[in-house]
Amino acid sequence: MTTDNSTPVILPLQPNAAWEHARSSAYSAGRPLPYETVPLAEALGQILALDTTALQPVPHYASSAMDGWAVSGPPPWQLVTQEEPRAERWQIHKESGRRPLQPGQAVAILTGGMIPAGASSVLRSESGVVSGDDKLTLSSSARGDEPSVGEHIRPAGEEAAAGEVTITRGTVLNPAHIALAAVCGHDTLPVLRPPRVSLLLTGDEVIEYGLPEAGQVRDTFGPQLPQLVTMLGGRMDVVRRLSDRYEDVVAALSSDATDEMSIAMSSGDVLITTGGTGRSEADHLRQALEDMQAEMLIDGIAMRPGHPTMLARLPDGRLLVALPGNPLAAMMAVFTVLQPLLDGLRGAPLPPERHVLAGVDIEPLPGRTRLIPCRIEDGRAVPSPYFRSGMLRGIADADAVMVVPEAGCTTDEAVTALPLPWTVEQPPAR
């Protein structure tokens, strides 16, 4: 079974979208994907797609909460286990559940042992004394009313009745949930399928190893983006590197292409491209998308850095996130567009925002929201001096990203901060 994800959400084109609108639009573009059924061992960290119920009462039999004796009626009691004085623990569990007790009888029982038919309560071991003729009576430390009816008996279904919902849909499954599912009789769980992501790296000037020469740059996307996608709840599918030629870009994106450069044959739900989002003669991505008749959802965002970010829906239904070529600009585009999109696809809420006090005055930037790596110190956001679009040092040392409105801010003014995904736990699902 799957959820219905066949009808895409139609969003109006957002040229030079406001930062808040871009973020919400990206989230709305990602509808929860069909679910899949996985073994319990593979469900950790996944989002539960359907309510999970107890397949039988939990516990499924009445059991003892104490070591001692299952007794029937008031004292004294006659022990009925004389023939099994050396019984192993599992034998006592098994036999105590098979021998109906008559009033005035008792049987030894261990914690978790099955309560025999006819038992009215459990007398804990420190509250009883057994005489030489196997008579069980209350010890001097026992309460006067001990044991009361039902005392120290865990009734069947005490934790959950058969059919009762024990884990609700949308839950991010932790180890305790996995254990509870097992107790409730499940071997598998239905979970929302993580978005599958393909990555298309562009740039003739990019080198993967060693020291770059003049006109060359080291690849910053290949080492980080696959791991970041996984951290954001996606599942990496295909990673390809491409030259900066229009024909190669079209071939890589087109579903009709059959050569090995195409990644359209991958099973990805989301395609990420890096670079080529500008309007120069060397930037072909925008033209390729227009020629392919892709549906452009976001064409530029009124923010710095990361303005030339795009979001499009390809004719085959995949969503394309086009990241700028500068490394910090691309990272800000990830937090603004890619992270909300993946959360929408996996059924999680929008990434959380946090309100903090600005640690310094920041001047206005008319028409642009400014995203600045920062550290949170005593509840105040202290911006990094390394905030330009080509810099990575600031984000590497940051706790969060300040979201500074175009009017700027003053010291101790409340501003929004986005916690970085590696500094917080994954948010709960919706």
C-alpha positions as CSV (number, residue, x, y, z in Angstrom):
1,M,0.0,0.0,0.0
2,T,1.1,3.6,-0.6
3,T,0.0,7.0,0.1
4,D,-1.3,9.1,-2.8
5,N,1.5,11.3,-4.1
6,S,0.4,11.3,-7.7
7,T,-1.0,14.8,-7.9
8,P,1.7,17.5,-7.6
9,V,1.1,20.6,-5.7
10,I,0.9,23.5,-8.2
11,L,2.7,26.6,-6.9
12,P,2.9,30.0,-8.5
13,L,6.3,31.0,-9.9
14,Q,8.2,33.0,-7.3
15,P,10.8,35.2,-9.1
16,N,13.1,36.8,-6.6
17,A,11.0,35.3,-3.8
18,A,11.1,36.6,-0.3
19,W,13.1,34.3,2.0
20,E,10.1,33.3,4.1
21,H,8.0,32.6,1.0
22,A,10.8,30.6,-0.7
23,R,11.1,28.4,2.4
24,S,7.3,27.7,2.7
25,S,7.0,27.2,-1.0
26,A,9.8,24.6,-1.0
27,Y,8.1,22.8,1.9
28,S,4.7,22.8,0.1
29,A,6.2,21.4,-3.1
30,G,7.3,18.2,-1.2
31,R,4.3,16.0,-0.5
32,P,4.9,12.9,1.7
33,L,6.2,10.0,-0.4
34,P,4.6,6.5,-0.5
35,Y,5.5,4.4,2.5
36,E,7.4,1.1,2.6
37,T,7.4,-1.8,5.0
38,V,10.8,-2.5,6.7
39,P,12.0,-4.9,9.3
40,L,12.2,-3.6,12.9
41,A,16.0,-3.6,12.7
42,E,15.8,-1.0,9.8
43,A,13.1,1.2,11.2
44,L,15.2,3.3,13.6
45,G,15.0,7.0,12.8
46,Q,12.3,6.5,10.1
47,I,8.9,8.2,10.3
48,L,6.0,5.9,11.0
49,A,3.5,6.1,8.1
50,L,0.5,4.5,9.8
51,D,-0.8,4.1,13.4
52,T,0.7,0.9,15.0
53,T,-1.6,-1.1,17.2
54,A,-1.1,-4.0,19.6
55,L,-1.7,-7.3,17.8
56,Q,-2.5,-8.9,21.2
57,P,-3.0,-7.7,24.7
58,V,0.2,-6.4,26.3
59,P,1.1,-8.3,28.4
60,H,-0.7,-11.1,26.7
61,Y,-1.1,-13.1,30.0
62,A,-1.5,-12.2,33.7
63,S,1.9,-12.4,35.3
64,S,3.5,-11.8,38.7
65,A,5.1,-8.5,39.6
66,M,7.1,-10.1,42.4
67,D,9.0,-13.2,43.4
68,G,6.9,-15.1,46.0
69,W,3.8,-17.2,45.9
70,A,0.5,-17.1,43.9
71,V,-2.2,-17.7,46.5
72,S,-5.9,-18.4,46.5
73,G,-8.0,-17.0,49.2
74,P,-6.9,-16.0,52.8
75,P,-4.0,-17.6,54.7
76,P,-2.8,-20.1,55.6
77,W,-2.1,-21.8,52.3
78,Q,-0.9,-25.2,51.4
79,L,2.0,-25.3,48.9
80,V,1.2,-27.6,46.0
81,T,4.7,-27.8,44.5
82,Q,6.3,-30.4,46.8
83,E,7.0,-32.7,43.8
84,E,9.2,-30.0,42.1
85,P,11.5,-28.6,44.7
86,R,14.4,-28.3,42.3
87,A,12.5,-27.0,39.3
88,E,14.4,-24.6,37.1
89,R,13.2,-21.0,36.7
90,W,11.5,-21.7,33.3
91,Q,9.7,-24.8,34.8
92,I,8.3,-22.7,37.6
93,H,7.0,-20.1,35.1
94,K,5.5,-22.8,32.9
95,E,4.0,-25.0,35.7
96,S,2.6,-22.2,37.7
97,G,0.4,-21.2,34.8
98,R,-0.9,-24.8,34.3
99,R,-2.0,-25.7,37.8
100,P,-5.4,-24.3,38.9
101,L,-5.4,-23.3,42.5
102,Q,-8.1,-24.2,45.0
103,P,-8.9,-21.9,47.9
104,G,-6.2,-22.3,50.6
105,Q,-3.5,-23.3,48.0
106,A,-0.4,-21.6,46.9
107,V,2.3,-22.1,44.3
108,A,5.8,-20.6,44.1
109,I,6.1,-18.0,41.4
110,L,8.8,-15.7,40.0
111,T,8.6,-12.2,38.6
112,G,7.0,-12.5,35.2
113,G,5.6,-15.9,35.9
114,M,2.2,-16.8,34.6
115,I,-0.6,-16.5,37.2
116,P,-2.4,-19.8,37.6
117,A,-6.1,-20.1,37.3
118,G,-7.8,-19.6,40.6
119,A,-5.1,-17.3,42.1
120,S,-6.4,-14.2,43.8
121,S,-3.1,-12.4,44.5
122,V,0.6,-12.8,44.9
123,L,2.3,-12.8,48.3
124,R,5.8,-11.4,48.0
125,S,8.6,-13.6,49.3
126,E,9.6,-11.4,52.2
127,S,6.0,-11.4,53.5
128,G,5.6,-15.2,53.8
129,V,7.0,-18.0,55.9
130,V,6.9,-21.7,54.9
131,S,6.8,-24.2,57.7
132,G,8.1,-27.8,57.7
133,D,4.7,-29.2,56.6
134,D,4.7,-26.8,53.6
135,K,2.2,-24.4,55.2
136,L,2.6,-20.9,54.0
137,T,1.7,-18.2,56.5
138,L,2.3,-14.4,56.8
139,S,5.7,-13.3,58.2
140,S,6.0,-10.8,61.0
141,S,6.9,-8.1,58.5
142,A,3.7,-8.6,56.4
143,R,1.0,-6.0,56.5
144,G,-2.2,-7.0,58.2
145,D,-4.2,-6.9,55.0
146,E,-1.6,-8.6,52.9
147,P,-2.1,-9.7,50.2
148,S,-5.1,-7.8,49.0
149,V,-7.1,-9.2,46.1
150,G,-5.2,-8.7,42.9
151,E,-2.0,-7.4,44.6
152,H,1.2,-7.9,42.7
153,I,-0.6,-9.3,39.7
154,R,0.0,-7.7,36.3
155,P,-3.2,-8.3,34.5
156,A,-3.3,-9.2,30.8
157,G,-3.7,-6.1,28.7
158,E,-2.6,-3.8,31.5
159,E,-0.3,-1.8,29.1
160,A,-2.4,-2.1,26.0
161,A,-5.5,-3.9,24.8
162,A,-5.5,-5.8,21.6
163,G,-6.1,-3.3,18.8
164,E,-5.1,-0.3,20.8
165,V,-2.9,2.3,19.1
166,T,0.5,2.3,20.8
167,I,2.6,4.4,18.3
168,T,0.9,7.1,16.3
169,R,1.6,7.8,12.7
170,G,4.2,10.6,12.1
171,T,6.4,9.4,15.0
172,V,10.2,9.5,14.4
173,L,11.0,6.0,15.6
174,N,13.5,5.6,18.4
175,P,14.9,2.4,20.0
176,A,12.0,2.4,22.6
177,H,9.5,2.5,19.8
178,I,11.1,-0.4,18.1
179,A,11.0,-2.4,21.4
180,L,7.4,-1.5,21.9
181,A,6.5,-2.6,18.4
182,A,8.1,-5.9,19.0
183,V,6.2,-6.4,22.3
184,C,3.0,-5.6,20.4
185,G,3.8,-8.5,18.0
186,H,5.2,-6.6,15.0
187,D,8.1,-7.9,12.9
188,T,7.9,-5.0,10.4
189,L,6.7,-1.4,10.4
190,P,5.3,0.9,7.7
191,V,7.6,3.9,7.3
192,L,7.6,6.9,5.0
193,R,10.2,6.3,2.3
194,P,13.1,8.7,2.6
195,P,13.4,11.0,-0.4
196,R,16.0,9.6,-2.9
197,V,18.4,12.3,-4.0
198,S,20.6,12.5,-7.1
199,L,23.4,15.0,-7.3
200,L,24.8,16.6,-10.4
201,L,28.1,18.4,-9.9
202,T,29.1,20.9,-12.5
203,G,32.1,23.2,-13.1
204,D,35.0,22.7,-15.5
205,E,37.3,24.6,-13.1
206,V,36.6,22.2,-10.2
207,I,39.3,19.7,-9.1
208,E,38.7,16.9,-6.7
209,Y,42.2,16.4,-5.2
210,G,45.3,18.3,-4.5
211,L,46.1,22.0,-4.5
212,P,44.3,24.1,-7.2
213,E,46.2,26.3,-9.6
214,A,45.1,29.7,-10.6
215,G,41.6,29.5,-12.2
216,Q,40.9,26.2,-10.5
217,V,38.9,25.6,-7.2
218,R,38.7,22.6,-5.0
219,D,35.4,20.6,-5.0
220,T,33.5,21.5,-1.8
221,F,30.2,19.9,-2.8
222,G,31.3,16.3,-3.5
223,P,32.6,15.7,0.0
224,Q,29.8,17.4,1.9
225,L,26.5,17.2,0.0
226,P,25.9,13.4,0.1
227,Q,26.5,13.4,3.9
228,L,24.4,16.5,4.4
229,V,21.6,15.0,2.4
230,T,21.7,12.0,4.6
231,M,21.7,14.1,7.7
232,L,18.6,15.9,6.5
233,G,16.7,12.7,6.0
234,G,17.4,12.0,2.4
235,R,18.9,8.9,0.8
236,M,21.7,9.5,-1.8
237,D,21.0,7.7,-5.1
238,V,23.4,8.8,-7.9
239,V,26.3,11.3,-7.9
240,R,27.6,12.5,-11.3
241,R,30.0,15.1,-12.4
242,L,29.4,17.2,-15.6
243,S,31.2,19.6,-17.8
244,D,29.8,23.2,-18.4
245,R,28.3,22.5,-21.9
246,Y,24.7,23.2,-22.7
247,E,24.3,19.9,-24.5
248,D,25.6,18.0,-21.5
249,V,23.3,19.7,-19.1
250,V,20.3,18.9,-21.2
251,A,21.4,15.3,-21.7
252,A,21.9,14.9,-18.0
253,L,18.5,16.2,-17.1
254,S,16.4,14.8,-19.9
255,S,14.3,11.7,-19.4
256,D,14.7,11.0,-23.1
257,A,18.4,10.8,-23.0
258,T,19.9,7.4,-23.2
259,D,23.6,8.1,-22.8
260,E,25.5,7.4,-19.6
261,M,25.6,11.1,-18.6
262,S,21.8,11.1,-18.0
263,I,20.8,10.7,-14.4
264,A,17.1,10.8,-15.3
265,M,17.1,7.0,-15.3
266,S,17.9,7.0,-11.6
267,S,15.2,6.5,-9.0
268,G,15.7,9.9,-7.4
269,D,12.8,12.0,-6.2
270,V,15.0,15.1,-6.0
271,L,17.8,16.2,-8.2
272,I,20.4,18.7,-6.9
273,T,22.6,20.7,-9.2
274,T,25.5,22.8,-8.2
275,G,26.6,26.0,-10.1
276,G,25.3,27.3,-13.4
277,T,22.4,29.2,-11.9
278,G,23.5,32.7,-13.1
279,R,22.7,34.4,-16.3
280,S,26.1,34.5,-18.0
281,E,27.0,32.8,-21.3
282,A,28.7,30.0,-19.2
283,D,25.6,29.3,-17.2
284,H,23.3,26.9,-19.1
285,L,21.0,25.5,-16.4
286,R,18.2,28.1,-16.7
287,Q,18.1,27.8,-20.4
288,A,18.1,24.0,-20.3
289,L,15.1,24.1,-17.9
290,E,13.2,26.4,-20.1
291,D,13.9,24.3,-23.2
292,M,12.8,21.2,-21.3
293,Q,9.6,23.0,-20.3
294,A,10.3,22.4,-16.7
295,E,7.9,24.1,-14.2
296,M,9.8,26.8,-12.5
297,L,8.7,27.2,-8.9
298,I,11.3,29.5,-7.5
299,D,13.6,31.6,-9.7
300,G,15.9,33.5,-7.4
301,I,15.5,34.4,-3.7
302,A,15.8,37.9,-2.2
303,M,18.6,36.8,0.1
304,R,22.3,37.2,0.5
305,P,24.2,34.9,0.0
306,G,22.3,32.5,-2.2
307,H,20.2,34.8,-4.4
308,P,20.4,32.7,-7.7
309,T,18.8,29.6,-6.2
310,M,16.1,27.8,-8.2
311,L,13.5,25.2,-7.6
312,A,11.8,23.5,-10.5
313,R,9.6,20.5,-11.3
314,L,10.9,18.5,-14.3
315,P,8.5,17.0,-16.8
316,D,9.0,13.6,-15.3
317,G,7.9,14.8,-11.9
318,R,11.2,15.1,-10.2
319,L,12.0,18.2,-8.2
320,L,15.2,20.0,-9.0
321,V,17.0,22.2,-6.5
322,A,19.6,24.3,-8.3
323,L,22.3,25.5,-5.8
324,P,24.6,28.5,-6.5
325,G,28.2,27.7,-7.2
326,N,29.7,29.6,-4.2
327,P,30.0,27.3,-1.2
328,L,28.4,29.4,1.5
329,A,25.7,30.6,-0.9
330,A,24.9,27.0,-1.7
331,M,24.8,26.1,2.0
332,M,22.3,28.9,2.7
333,A,20.2,27.6,-0.3
334,V,20.2,24.2,1.3
335,F,18.7,25.5,4.5
336,T,16.2,27.7,2.7
337,V,15.0,25.3,-0.1
338,L,16.5,21.8,0.1
339,Q,15.9,21.1,3.8
340,P,12.2,22.2,3.8
341,L,11.7,20.3,0.5
342,L,13.1,17.1,2.0
343,D,11.1,17.5,5.2
344,G,7.9,17.9,3.1
345,L,8.7,14.8,1.2
346,R,9.4,12.7,4.3
347,G,6.4,14.0,6.2
348,A,8.3,16.1,8.8
349,P,7.5,19.6,9.9
350,L,9.3,22.7,8.7
351,P,12.8,22.9,10.3
352,P,12.5,24.7,13.6
353,E,13.3,28.4,14.1
354,R,14.7,29.9,17.2
355,H,14.4,33.5,18.3
356,V,17.6,35.0,19.9
357,L,18.9,38.4,20.6
358,A,21.3,40.0,18.1
359,G,24.7,40.3,19.6
360,V,25.7,43.3,17.4
361,D,24.1,46.0,15.2
362,I,23.7,44.9,11.6
363,E,23.1,47.5,8.9
364,P,20.1,47.3,6.5
365,L,20.3,45.6,3.1
366,P,17.3,46.9,1.2
367,G,15.4,44.2,-0.7
368,R,17.4,41.3,0.7
369,T,17.2,39.0,3.8
370,R,20.7,38.4,5.0
371,L,21.8,34.9,6.2
372,I,24.8,35.0,8.5
373,P,26.6,32.1,10.2
374,C,26.7,32.8,14.0
375,R,27.5,31.4,17.3
376,I,24.9,31.6,20.2
377,E,26.6,33.0,23.3
378,D,24.5,33.6,26.4
379,G,21.3,33.7,24.2
380,R,22.8,36.2,21.7
381,A,23.7,35.6,18.1
382,V,27.3,36.7,17.4
383,P,27.8,36.8,13.6
384,S,30.9,35.3,12.1
385,P,33.3,37.6,10.3
386,Y,33.5,35.0,7.5
387,F,30.1,35.5,5.9
388,R,30.8,36.1,2.2
389,S,29.4,33.7,-0.4
390,G,32.7,32.0,-1.1
391,M,33.7,31.4,2.5
392,L,33.2,28.2,4.5
393,R,35.1,29.1,7.7
394,G,32.2,30.9,9.3
395,I,29.7,28.1,8.8
396,A,32.2,25.5,10.0
397,D,32.4,27.2,13.4
398,A,28.7,28.2,13.7
399,D,25.9,27.0,15.9
400,A,23.1,28.6,13.7
401,V,22.3,31.0,10.9
402,M,21.0,34.4,11.7
403,V,18.1,35.5,9.6
404,V,18.4,39.3,9.4
405,P,15.6,41.2,7.7
406,E,16.3,43.8,5.1
407,A,15.9,46.6,7.7
408,G,18.8,45.1,9.6
409,C,18.8,44.8,13.4
410,T,20.2,46.4,16.5
411,T,22.0,44.9,19.5
412,D,19.6,42.9,21.7
413,E,16.8,43.0,19.1
414,A,15.1,39.6,18.6
415,V,16.0,37.9,15.4
416,T,15.3,34.5,13.9
417,A,18.1,31.8,14.0
418,L,18.1,28.5,12.2
419,P,19.9,25.8,14.2
420,L,22.3,23.9,12.0
421,P,21.3,20.3,11.4
422,W,24.4,18.9,13.0
423,T,23.8,20.8,16.2
424,V,20.2,19.6,16.9
425,E,18.3,16.3,16.8
426,Q,15.9,15.6,13.9
427,P,12.6,17.3,14.5
428,P,9.5,15.1,15.3
429,A,7.3,14.3,12.3
430,R,3.9,15.8,11.7
